Structures are given as structure tokens and as C-alpha cells.
């Protein structure tokens, strides 16, 4: 396992020369066939290997004028996206990451964006606002990280664990970009196995109907956990269900009820509101509301 900062200039140049012919060939193919999908290893980073490189945590300026770290060691996973404010794929990719962050809000994940200092802060801020991206936006002064990591294309996402080990990367795809990143983040967190991750990444695996069916099966398991008083296990199945189907009212209701049984009514409130918005009269949500009201009166 090596730190990215341990690379010498000679090693970087050697790797670039070794792979440059492949990069040139792929660029030519992309220009000739725009819909061609690059392999992940060919479209992410020249100088990083997933499962091998540890990324140095650095402090960078933000577009707001402050400072922030690239990584947060207290989080189970860190996600960073290199983007540009101009090209449409970057705009879409940043928006996709905003959706991902929202979908995985219950998990210990930090989301940051990286942009070159050559772009005006006002232009970057406008794109960030349009994408509704709420994580720190870090300024890569002189494209230092861009060069150190060997970024090939924009946008591209990297995922690390709490110790900074690069666990995965994901170049932009027009279809299922967020879903692919989420699968890799959940695997980094230990929420899904390597086999489950591969199943999610397999072409054709992103079937909304199949995901909805799996979400309901998870929900049934969660209901059983609730019945025997295993409230944390019930919450774990709720999270898995909502990852597959964010609009499953029963999962929001079950989450609310499990939290209410644990006395965490402040957290349960959001689940109650969402469940009833999706399905007025949702039974578990109403039970949770009643249970929390009883706790407030004690």
C-alpha cells in the first residue's frame, strides 16, 4: 500500500509513457464513436490504483474563500468528484452526485467537489447552485491534485475509506452514474458484499422494477426484526430498502417506528413526514407518531 505523495517524478513519467499510447488510442475512438463507453481503468486516473493507493489528506481553499480538508477520517467513506463548470457532462455529473448524497444521507459519507482555480468563482458557484450540490467545493490550485492523481477525463469520481485508501473510482456515464457510485460507496462502508456490488454494476442490473421488488423483500425482513425487538437491524433493512426504492412509503414508516421504539423521535419525524407524504394514512408512520406523542407526555 503506498501514498500518492510517495510518487517520484521519474515514476510518474514512466507510468505516463507506458500508458500514453493506450490513452491516445481511446481518445481517438471516443472522437470517432462518441457513444463508446470507456473502461473504468482507462477513464479515471493515470496515477492511482484502487485498493493500493492511499490519498494524502490535504487542506484546500474553498470557492467561498475558506478552507476545508479533502478527506474526513471520521467518515466511513469519502467521495470526491473532479468537474468543470462549462461542459454539460460535468454539470450533469455534479447534479448526479448531489442526488447520491441525498440518497445516502443516512450513511457516514462525505461528499466534496474539486475544480481548477482557472475558473472564476462566480461561474463555479452558479453551476454548484444549479446542481444543488451541498458539499464543500475545493479549489485545486495550479491543478496540483489533477496532476498528482493523473485525472484523465471530467467528471470522474474517487471513493476512499476512512483511512484514505482509494477503494474505487467511477468515470462519468450518461446512464446510472449515481447508481454505480452508490454501489461502490456502500461496498466501501461494508453495507454490501463485493458480490452484491458486482451484481449492481453489471449491465442491465439497474432495473427499477427489480429494485422495487428487492426493496419490498428487504422491508418484509425489517418488519420481522421489528416484531422481535431488533430495532437496529430493522433500521439497517430500511436503509437497504430505501437505497433500492427511495419512495417506498412502507420503508419510511418502518424506519420511523423503529426509531420511535428506540426513543429517537427527533430522527423519526423526517421518516414519519416522508411516509405520510407518499402514502397518507401509512400505518407504521401513524404508530410512530402516536408512540412519540406518548413519550413526549411522560
PyMOL commands that set and color helices and strands:
alter all, ss='L'
color gray80, all
select helices_A, chain A and resi 4-6+9-32+40-43+88-103+121-131+141-149+177-189+194-201+208-227+231-244+249-261+265-278+283-297
alter helices_A, ss='H'
color red, helices_A
select strands_A, chain A and resi 2-3+53-54+59-61+67-69+77-82+109-116+136-140+156-161+166-171
alter strands_A, ss='S'
color yellow, strands_A
deselect
rebuild
show_as cartoon
